Amino acid sequence: MLQFIFLQAATAAESAPKNSSWSFWLMMIAIFVVFYFFMIRPQQKKQKELQKQREALKKGDKVITAGGIYGIIKEVQETTFLIEVSKDTILKVDKGSVYVSAEEAQQAPKEEK
């Protein structure tokens, strides 16, 4: 009985279609496409939008650092901002760690209308 099962499994494997490797590659490509459109592309769009916001920051804008420090931009340099945190306290912060203040982000759409 056991030999019959092995013999039947061997003949089934031999009669399997030879183009199964094509279906495997087609499935892998489909999975990559789904990952690209649902995960990679939206993240790239979000990064571009954040980069545009950082480039648009100018002197006098309210910002928040990645560490949670609120301040006002006093000077824009090539790769850094000088941010005034309180009177006579200025921090030099990398542009990559600065975000538009939540207050300012809420006011911007109202001003555009």
N, C-alpha and C positions, 0 to 999 in steps of 0.2 A: 504494500500500500504506500509506504513512504517513497519507494522508488518511483511509483506512478506519479506522485505529486512533484518530485524533482524533475522527472521527464516532461511533465506538462508545463512546468515553469520554464524549462530550457527551450521548449518549442515556442512558447509564447514570446520569449525574449528574442528569438531568432526572427519571428514574424512581425516584430515591432517595426514601424515605419522608419526608414533611414533618415528622414528629414527632421527628426526630433531635435537635432542640434539647431536647426533654423528656428524652431519654435522657442527654444531656450533663449537665443539671442534676441529674438523679437520681443520676448517678455522682459528681458533685461533692459532693452532700449525703452520700452514702455514705462518701466519703473523709473528710469532716469528722467524721462520727460515729465512724469508726474511730480517727482521730487523737485525738478527745476521750476515748474510753474507754481507749485504750492509752497515751496520753502525758500529756494535760493533767490528767485526773482523778486519776491516781495521784500526780502531782507536787503537786496541791493537798492531797491527804490527808497527804502527807509533811510539807508546810509547816505544816498545822494541828497535827499531832502534835508537831513541833518547837516550835511556839509554846506549846502546852500544857506541854511540859517546861520551857521557860524561865519560864513564869508560876508553875510549881510550885517553882522553886528558892527556897531560903530560907537564912538565916544558918547557916553551918556546913557547907553542902554543898560537896563537892569538884567543881571545874569545870576545863574546859580552854578557853582562848580560841582564836579562829580562828588566831592566830599561833603556837599550840602552847605557850602558857604555862600551867602547872598552878598552881592556887591554891585557896584556901578563901574562900568568900564571908563577908565581915565585915559588910557592910551592903547592904540592898536599897533602891534609890531608884527614882524613877518610870521613868526611861529608862536607868539605869546601875546597875552593881554596883561596890562597893568590894571588891577581892580582895586577900587577903594572900598574897604570893608566898613570902616568907621573913620571918623575924623582923624587925619594924620596916620592912618594905617593902610598901606598899599601893598598888595600881594602881586607877585609875578606868577601867572598861571598859564600853562600850556593850552593852546586853542582846542585841543582834542578833549579837554576835560571841562569845557564850558558849555552850558545850555541856556537857552532863552528863559528868562524868569517866567514862572507860571502866570503871574499878574500881567506881565507884558504880553504874553501869548494870548491871553483872554481879551485884552484891550485891542490888539492889532486887528482882528476881524471887524470890530465895531467901528474903528477909525476908517477902514476901507469903504464901508457902506455909505 
